[in-house]
Amino acid sequence: MVWGPAEFTGLPPRWLIGEGLFAGVLGSGLIVGAGVFGAWTGESAFAAGEVGLACALGLVLHLLLVRAGRAMVGIVAVLAVGLALHTPQAAVGVVLTARGQERSVVVTSVRASEEASGARGRYFCSVEGRDGAPSTARIWRGCTRSVRPGDSLALVYDPKGLVPPRGVEGATSIVDALRSLAGWVVGLVVACVTAVVRSFRLLDRPVASGSAHPGGRGATHQGRP
């Protein structure tokens, strides 16, 4: 009931591992893909993470249907929701990396974050265009403790205006933009594999006749109906 029965002998069947991998990869792919699609097209429901949360719910419902252990379903739910909530910011980075353009702006003010402490705290810069045009953007990438009003910063922005601009902080790629999601994706896939593997019940999947392996490896079981 809590962790799942895992009623098999020896190593889990390969098809069961494959089923868990398919669920985890498909679920995480849909969550990340929905966020990137929303940022790229400006579709608010996708960009805000609402569709990603719906995909996370669908993954949790799938595990409930296969009667995975409650603890494993809870772990998957936490990881899936966390991935859905972190994806929108990473998706903005993907859009800016793929089609963003750079321009130079002038710093008008620098403010330390209220949550920051010590030299490693985050700083926010208010900026304006070279022509004096004001900007509502508040930049933290490239805005450091040493930046002063009047200094120049490089800004990357979306020509279509669908995502907010960011400060330029070193060379980036789409892989770099998605790197912050790697831990969430790996954790979600591993949790899905574990949940599906441990959901195996002999009562639901009878032992195939004459399928016992020599050497005490146990029996080969039929797949999910």
C-alpha positions as CSV (number, residue, x, y, z in Angstrom):
1,M,0.0,0.0,0.0
2,V,2.8,2.4,0.8
3,W,5.8,1.5,-1.4
4,G,4.2,-1.1,-3.7
5,P,4.2,-4.9,-3.5
6,A,7.1,-5.6,-6.0
7,E,6.0,-9.2,-6.2
8,F,8.7,-10.6,-8.4
9,T,11.8,-12.7,-7.8
10,G,15.3,-11.5,-8.7
11,L,15.6,-8.6,-11.0
12,P,12.5,-6.8,-12.3
13,P,11.2,-7.8,-15.8
14,R,12.7,-5.6,-18.5
15,W,9.3,-4.7,-19.9
16,L,8.4,-3.4,-16.5
17,I,11.5,-1.1,-16.4
18,G,10.7,-0.1,-20.0
19,E,7.1,0.9,-19.0
20,G,8.4,3.0,-16.1
21,L,11.0,4.7,-18.4
22,F,8.3,5.4,-21.0
23,A,6.0,7.0,-18.4
24,G,8.8,9.1,-16.9
25,V,10.3,10.3,-20.1
26,L,7.0,11.0,-21.7
27,G,5.7,12.8,-18.6
28,S,8.8,15.0,-18.2
29,G,8.9,15.6,-21.9
30,L,5.3,16.9,-22.0
31,I,5.9,19.1,-19.0
32,V,9.0,20.7,-20.4
33,G,7.7,20.8,-24.0
34,A,4.5,22.6,-22.8
35,G,6.6,25.3,-21.1
36,V,8.9,25.9,-24.1
37,F,5.9,25.9,-26.5
38,G,4.2,28.5,-24.3
39,A,7.2,30.8,-24.1
40,W,7.9,30.5,-27.9
41,T,4.3,31.2,-29.0
42,G,3.1,33.4,-26.2
43,E,0.2,31.0,-25.3
44,S,-0.5,32.1,-21.7
45,A,-1.8,28.8,-20.4
46,F,1.3,27.0,-21.6
47,A,3.8,29.8,-20.7
48,A,2.4,30.1,-17.1
49,G,2.9,26.4,-16.4
50,E,-0.8,25.5,-16.2
51,V,-0.6,23.0,-19.0
52,G,2.6,21.6,-17.4
53,L,0.7,21.1,-14.1
54,A,-2.0,19.3,-16.0
55,C,0.6,17.0,-17.6
56,A,2.0,16.4,-14.1
57,L,-1.5,15.5,-12.9
58,G,-1.9,13.1,-15.8
59,L,1.3,11.3,-14.8
60,V,0.1,11.0,-11.2
61,L,-3.2,9.6,-12.4
62,H,-1.5,7.0,-14.5
63,L,0.5,5.7,-11.5
64,L,-2.7,5.6,-9.5
65,L,-4.3,3.5,-12.3
66,V,-1.5,1.0,-12.1
67,R,-1.9,1.0,-8.3
68,A,1.6,2.2,-7.5
69,G,2.5,2.6,-3.8
70,R,1.2,5.7,-2.2
71,A,4.6,7.0,-1.1
72,M,6.0,6.6,-4.6
73,V,3.0,8.4,-6.1
74,G,3.5,11.2,-3.7
75,I,7.2,11.5,-4.6
76,V,6.4,11.5,-8.3
77,A,3.7,14.2,-7.7
78,V,6.2,16.5,-5.8
79,L,8.9,16.1,-8.5
80,A,6.4,16.6,-11.4
81,V,4.9,19.7,-9.9
82,G,8.4,21.1,-9.1
83,L,9.4,20.5,-12.7
84,A,6.3,22.2,-14.0
85,L,6.9,25.2,-11.8
86,H,10.6,25.6,-12.7
87,T,10.1,25.1,-16.5
88,P,8.7,28.5,-17.4
89,Q,11.9,30.4,-16.4
90,A,14.0,27.8,-18.2
91,A,11.7,28.2,-21.3
92,V,12.4,31.9,-21.3
93,G,16.1,31.2,-21.5
94,V,15.5,28.8,-24.4
95,V,13.6,31.5,-26.4
96,L,16.2,34.2,-25.7
97,T,19.0,31.9,-26.7
98,A,17.3,30.8,-29.9
99,R,16.1,34.1,-31.2
100,G,17.2,36.8,-28.8
101,Q,19.1,39.9,-29.8
102,E,21.5,41.9,-27.8
103,R,21.7,45.6,-27.1
104,S,23.6,47.9,-24.7
105,V,21.6,49.6,-21.9
106,V,22.6,52.1,-19.2
107,V,22.2,51.3,-15.5
108,T,20.1,53.9,-13.7
109,S,20.0,52.3,-10.2
110,V,21.3,49.2,-8.3
111,R,19.5,47.6,-5.5
112,A,20.5,44.6,-3.4
113,S,17.8,41.9,-3.0
114,E,16.1,42.0,0.4
115,E,16.7,38.2,0.7
116,A,20.4,38.7,-0.2
117,S,23.1,38.5,2.5
118,G,26.9,38.9,2.2
119,A,29.0,39.2,-0.9
120,R,27.1,36.4,-2.7
121,G,23.7,38.2,-2.6
122,R,21.8,39.0,-5.8
123,Y,21.6,42.6,-7.1
124,F,19.0,44.1,-9.4
125,C,19.7,46.8,-11.9
126,S,17.2,49.2,-13.3
127,V,18.2,50.2,-16.9
128,E,17.3,52.5,-19.7
129,G,18.1,52.6,-23.4
130,R,21.1,54.5,-24.8
131,D,18.6,57.0,-26.2
132,G,17.2,57.6,-22.8
133,A,14.1,55.6,-23.3
134,P,13.0,54.1,-20.0
135,S,12.7,50.4,-19.5
136,T,10.6,48.4,-17.0
137,A,13.2,45.6,-17.0
138,R,15.0,44.8,-13.8
139,I,18.2,42.9,-14.6
140,W,20.1,40.6,-12.2
141,R,22.3,38.7,-14.7
142,G,25.4,40.7,-15.1
143,C,24.4,43.1,-12.3
144,T,27.0,42.7,-9.6
145,R,28.1,44.5,-6.4
146,S,30.6,46.5,-8.4
147,V,28.0,47.9,-10.9
148,R,27.2,51.6,-10.5
149,P,24.6,53.9,-12.1
150,G,25.9,55.1,-15.5
151,D,27.6,51.8,-16.3
152,S,26.7,49.8,-19.4
153,L,25.2,46.3,-19.4
154,A,24.5,44.0,-22.3
155,L,20.8,43.1,-22.5
156,V,19.3,40.2,-24.6
157,Y,15.6,40.6,-25.6
158,D,13.0,38.9,-27.7
159,P,12.2,40.8,-30.9
160,K,8.6,39.6,-30.7
161,G,8.3,40.8,-27.1
162,L,6.8,37.5,-25.8
163,V,9.3,37.0,-23.0
164,P,11.0,39.5,-20.6
165,P,14.6,40.6,-21.4
166,R,17.6,39.4,-19.4
167,G,21.1,40.5,-18.8
168,V,23.8,38.7,-20.8
169,E,26.0,36.5,-18.6
170,G,28.5,34.6,-20.7
171,A,27.9,32.4,-23.7
172,T,24.9,30.2,-23.5
173,S,23.1,27.5,-25.5
174,I,19.7,25.9,-25.4
175,V,21.3,23.0,-23.5
176,D,22.6,25.5,-20.9
177,A,19.2,27.1,-20.7
178,L,17.6,23.7,-19.9
179,R,20.4,22.5,-17.6
180,S,18.6,23.8,-14.5
181,L,15.8,21.3,-15.1
182,A,18.2,18.3,-15.4
183,G,17.9,17.3,-11.7
184,W,14.1,17.5,-11.7
185,V,13.9,15.4,-14.9
186,V,16.3,12.7,-13.7
187,G,14.6,12.5,-10.4
188,L,11.2,12.3,-12.0
189,V,12.2,9.5,-14.4
190,V,13.9,7.5,-11.6
191,A,10.9,7.9,-9.4
192,C,8.5,6.8,-12.2
193,V,10.6,3.7,-12.9
194,T,10.7,2.8,-9.3
195,A,6.9,3.4,-8.8
196,V,6.0,1.3,-11.9
197,V,8.4,-1.6,-11.0
198,R,7.2,-1.8,-7.5
199,S,3.5,-1.8,-8.6
200,F,3.9,-5.4,-9.9
201,R,1.3,-7.8,-8.4
202,L,1.2,-11.5,-9.1
203,L,-2.6,-11.5,-8.6
204,D,-3.0,-9.0,-11.5
205,R,-0.5,-10.7,-13.8
206,P,-0.6,-14.5,-13.5
207,V,2.6,-16.6,-13.8
208,A,3.0,-18.0,-17.3
209,S,2.9,-21.8,-17.3
210,G,6.3,-23.5,-17.7
211,S,8.2,-20.3,-17.5
212,A,10.4,-20.9,-14.5
213,H,14.0,-20.2,-15.2
214,P,16.7,-22.7,-14.1
215,G,19.0,-21.7,-11.4
216,G,16.4,-20.2,-9.1
217,R,16.0,-16.9,-11.0
218,G,12.2,-17.0,-10.5
219,A,9.4,-17.0,-13.0
220,T,8.7,-14.9,-16.1
221,H,5.4,-13.1,-15.7
222,Q,3.0,-11.8,-18.3
223,G,2.8,-8.2,-19.1
224,R,0.1,-5.7,-18.3
225,P,-3.2,-6.7,-19.9
